[in-house]
Amino acid sequence: MPITNASDLLKRRENAIKTAKSIKRKVMICAGSGCVANGSLKVFEEMVTQCKDQGVDATLLFEKHNSGLHHPVYMAKSGCHGFCQMGPLIHILPDDILYTKVKTTDVEEIVETTFKNNQVIDRLLYVDPTSQKTKKGRDDIPFYANQTRIALKRCGELDPESLDAYLSEGGFIALEKALNSMTPETVRDEVLDSGLRGRGGAGFPTGMKWKFAAQAKGDEKYIICNGDEGDPGAFMDRSLMEGDPFSVLEGLLLAGYAIGAHKSYIYVRQEYPLAIERLEKAIAALKAECLLGKNILGSDFAFDVLIKMGAGAFVCGEETALIHSIEGERGEPRPRPPFPANSGLFEKPTIINNVETLANLASIIDRGAKWYSSFGTESSKGTKVFALTGKINSTGLVEVVMGTTIRTIIETIGGGILDDKQFKAVQMGGPSGGCINSENLDIEIDYESLKTVGAMMGSGGMVVMDEDNCMVDVAKFFMEFIQRESCGKCVTCRVGTRRMLDILENICDGKYQPEEMDQVLETLERLAHTTMDASLCGLGQTSANPVLSTMRWFGDEYKAHIADSSCTAHVCKKLLHYEIITDNCIGCGLCAKKCPADAIIGEKKKPHEIIQAKCIKCGSCFTACKKNAIRAI
């Protein structure tokens, strides 16, 4: 029966909770994009087969229990568990067993040993790299133990395609509370008092933005969910849409009620097919149950949700460019004011909230502003989700309380730097964020603190780098991305990013003379400030952060590139000088065979020599040598 009022919702939730309690063993197999890419769907299929072959009574549908069919094992494809480094992952409850890097060849043993005989398979457990001890449960693993999950609390814990599973975990308590015991104004006040700030990058107070839209004149208003996650290495929003789509939709409903909007769009890039598929299924389920449409839960509130797929333009993460894209126009920003809260989509008052922002709303309305604001710092409340990637032992999706230090995330949650190498920098805030050095590892993560060191919160990307990274090359990499993604509307952004990239390329290629160093670096810094000061939108206004932050914290590397024609990290190939260590060379000839320029000569079984005038510095010889007889200097 459809859920037409609060009483229907209560009965449905009670049945869902009863169902959850009746499950004897719950098996959550990660089916986030990362684990899917590593074969988790094949693992799931093999588990279904093995349960059948070994006589283990299992169901794949949460709702089956509602009909009285109680099975010993309930299996489901969940969203992202977060610990991407160790996928595919299987979490077994209530035993709290986390199996890592599971292959289809492991499944037969899991069914036999764990499902049938209640024994743990030690070889599939996580091994702590420091103590070398196995960790059975999730909370025993530092990666999970040091997180506080609010936005991600259901990701990996339920079937993202099951409405009843969502209801059993507290779903739509907040919506029912808002529609039946709160006015739109009190909802706005609650969110404002919570201290929630936009998680898409700008960090503007969410409740304040809502107040502006609520006060704006207009016969129609819109809410837009910004799921256009374009940062290289970022997957926070994708994982939320894949792993807990109902929470995003409940957040949209709450936002719509708060500002008087009756229609919304979810703007999500086409590169996220799994997120789109699960959102579409969730929307269809809510429409079938009358939780979308007219008279939601017996109230006067009507609301509808449409999905708009973007073509993957980074600039469409900017509010006005995103609005233009939904309207069918080219994704270009426009001057503000007027701000979208007054004149946005189709010139109507519009609020754009990030996916993570929306995923926090139900918890705030359910548990209250005071509870949410108890987390975090004075100016930055709650938690923040980060995509932790790069030269680190434990990559994945991390949610921590605002005010957590960067060191805690990298060394404790992330398990430190790969191969015991030295930490060098962490790039925060996406491609237009900044690089932070080791001296600032103990800075607390909040919106204001990060700005003081030339970085920003952004949407939550964290790319960790070690001693083998060249920071000039890093700045060049991010500038290449920014320049390519610039819409070109502003001369300062279009030309400024191109000129900065030209200079960075010339520095990496050794095209400047030592006597030009001061002028080159002064020109680069001036270009950076001009581009940021005179650009129209956030892309251009933050575009030079990678340049300015690396110049600030790693200025010696810039100087070494120009003054000494030296890349200390041995990354910039045109600055490298390869030579053969005669004492180590056995004359095998591998280097000569791999050299595309025929720059290596020598007799068989005798030390070889590199003809420097012919060497193109490609590094093929360095890679080919098995005896460490070639060094780059």
ABEGO torsion letter per residue (X at the ends): XBBABAAAAAAAAAAAAAAAAABABBBBBBABAAAAAAGAAAAAAAAAAAAAAAGBBBBABAAAAAAGBBBABBBBBBBBAGBAAAOBBBBBOAAGBBBBGBBAAAAAAAAAAAAAAGBBBAAABBBBAAAGBBBABAAABAAAAABBBAAAAABGABBAABAAAAAAAGBGAAAAAAAAABBAAAAAAAAAAAGBBBAAGAGBBAAAAAAAAAABBEABBBBBBBABBABBGBAAAAAAAAABAAAAAAAAAAAAAAAGBABBBBBBBAABAAAAAAAAAAAAAAAAAGABEBGBGGBABBBBBBBBBBAGBAAAABAAAAAAAAAGBBBBBBBOOBBAAABBBGGBBBBBBBAAAAAAAAAAAAAEAAAAAABEBAABBEBBBBBBBEBBABBEBBBBBBGBBAAAAAAAAAGEBBGGBBBABBBBGEAABBBBBAAAAABBBBAAAAAAAGBBAEAGBBBBBBAABBAAAAAAAAAAAAAAABAGABAAAAAAAAAAAAAAAAAAAGABBAAAAAAAAAAAAAAAAAAAAABABAAAAAAAAAAAAAAAAAAAAAAAAAAAGBBAAGABAAABBBBBBAAABAGAGAAAAABAAGABBEBBGBBBBBBAAABAGAGAAAAABAAGABBBX
